[in-house]
Amino acid sequence: MGAVIAAEPGMRVAAVGSRDLGRAKAMAATLGAESAYGSYAELCADPGIDAVYVATPHAQHLEVAEAAIAAGKAVLCEKPLAATMADAERMVRLAREAGVFLMEAMWMRFNPLIQSLAADPRFGEIRSVQASFGFALPYDPAHRLWAPELGGGALLDLGIYPLGLAQLLLGMPSGLTMTGSLAPSGVDAEAGGTLVYPDGRRALVDCSLLATYPNAASVVGTGMRADIETPFWAPRRIVLSGPSMEPEVHELDPADNGYAGEIREVRDALAEGRTESAIMPLDESLAMMGLLADARRQIS
């Protein structure tokens, strides 16, 4: 992300913060940043900073975002917005009370192919979404994805993408049924389930740290379908097809990825005085946190 920020017109990486000053200095040198700090509090206190990108483990999102908001800095926070619903609600409340920009960095929403797909009227009514994200990760209780104290688990890190695609295209479900298994550390190692809607629409989602899945997605509407090739959360190619059309292949300009879209949204929001994003609204981030919490409860 730092390289993307540095490449965007009108933006620069002013400073890097880490609990490890040596790591901060090394990254600052790589990105051409003027300053490096050994604490997030020092970083947020820098008067030369307008916005803070939070890329810490999930459980630390609130700590860093809270310091940035208190200092009046705009915040772009990696997904999920927080490790818990309570943390996410606090972040949103603090940002809104302070009138400070806050956005979840859900890069899938800023991918031009996904944006075009979501806006295409040729789908008619979307009836089904299917998506998976899984890979085999050797168990290591110290690894952030296996450690509960760091916000580990398949759902928060991987499942948010299949769930997020369903949320974007179908909205929030009326019901969720989720099954899965737990790792020895207690975090969810895998999860799969169905999101249901009052009119019969549905989404089938899978995520796993135990096995490699297709990591692709399909969207089926009454007028057209889309096959989103792997990785569906950052697609480079989507194929559209239907009974009354020749297959269409849409490919992504390599320079126009979701990371760049996130950064441009932050830049434009600050220039326009906006405190929330219409592309990734805070209410939808909170709704997703609720969905993730429900899924995790069903597995635990």
CORQUI-V927611 format. One record per pair of residues at least 12 apart in sequence whose C-alpha atoms are under 8 Angstrom apart, sorted by the first residue. I is the first residue (numbers start at 1). J is the second residue. Records with the same first field share a line. If there is no record, write none. Layout:
I=J, J
//
This chain:
1=259
2=31
3=31
4=259, 260, 263
5=260, 263
6=31
8=260, 263, 264
11=267
12=33
13=31, 32, 33
14=33, 34, 35, 48, 49
15=28, 33, 34, 35, 36, 37, 43, 49
16=28, 33, 35, 36, 37, 43
17=36, 37, 38, 39, 40, 42, 43
18=37, 38, 39, 40
19=38, 39, 40
20=38, 39
21=36, 37, 38, 39
22=38
24=36, 37, 38
25=37
40=64, 67
41=64, 67, 68
44=67, 68, 71, 73
45=71
49=73
50=73, 74
51=73, 74, 75, 76
52=68, 73, 74, 75, 76
53=75, 76, 77, 78
54=75, 76, 77, 78
55=77, 78
56=78
57=144, 150, 151
58=78, 79, 80, 81, 82, 83, 150, 151, 152
59=82, 83, 149, 150, 151
60=82, 150
61=77, 78, 81, 82, 83
62=82, 87, 88, 90, 91
65=77, 91
66=91, 94
69=94, 95, 98, 100
70=98
72=98, 100
73=100, 101
74=100, 101, 102, 270
75=100, 101, 102, 103
76=102, 103, 104, 105, 266
77=102, 103, 104, 105
78=104, 105, 106
79=104, 105, 106, 157
80=104, 106, 156, 157, 160, 285, 289
81=104, 105, 285, 289
82=289
83=151, 156
84=289, 293
85=286, 289, 290, 293
88=286, 289
89=286
92=282
96=275
99=275
100=275
101=269, 270, 274, 275, 276
102=275, 276, 282
103=276, 277, 280, 281, 282
104=280, 282, 285
105=262
106=262, 280
107=233, 234, 258, 259, 261, 262
108=161, 233, 234, 258
109=258, 279, 280
110=257, 258, 259, 261, 262, 279
111=234, 235, 256, 257, 258, 259, 261
112=252, 256, 257, 258
113=235, 236, 237, 238, 250, 251, 252
114=235
118=168, 169
122=223, 224
123=220, 221, 222, 223, 224, 225
124=221, 222, 223, 224
125=221, 222, 223
126=169, 170, 201, 219, 220, 221, 222
127=200, 201, 202, 219, 220, 221, 222
128=201, 202, 203, 204, 219, 220, 221
129=165, 166, 202, 203, 204, 217, 218, 219, 220
130=162, 203, 204, 205, 217, 218, 219
131=162, 165, 204, 205, 206, 215, 216, 217, 218, 232
132=159, 162, 205, 206, 207, 213, 214, 215, 216, 217
133=158, 159, 161, 162, 206, 207, 208, 212, 213, 214, 215, 216
134=158, 206, 207, 208, 209, 210, 211, 212, 213, 214, 215
135=208, 209, 210, 211, 212, 213
136=208, 209, 210, 211, 212
137=209, 210, 211
138=210
141=185
145=157
146=183, 185, 187, 189
147=185, 187
148=185, 186, 187
152=187, 188
153=187, 188, 189, 190, 209
154=187, 188, 189, 190, 191, 207, 208, 209
155=188, 190, 191, 207, 292, 295, 296
156=292
158=207, 208
159=191, 205, 206, 207, 208
160=288, 292
161=233
162=205, 206, 207, 233
163=205, 288
164=288
166=203
167=288
170=201
172=287
173=195, 196, 197
174=195, 196, 197, 198
175=195, 196, 197
176=193, 194, 195, 196, 294, 295
177=193, 194, 195, 295, 298
178=191, 192, 193, 194, 295, 298, 299
179=191, 192, 193, 298, 299
180=192, 299
181=299
182=299, 300
186=300
188=296, 299, 300
189=208, 209, 210
190=206, 207, 208, 209, 210
191=206, 207, 208, 299
192=204, 205, 206, 207
193=205, 206
214=230
215=229, 230, 231, 232
216=228, 229, 230, 231, 232
217=229, 230, 232
223=242, 243
224=240, 241, 242, 243
225=240, 241, 242
226=238, 239, 240, 241
227=239, 240
234=257, 258
235=252
236=251, 252, 253, 254
237=249, 250, 251, 252
238=250, 251
265=277
//
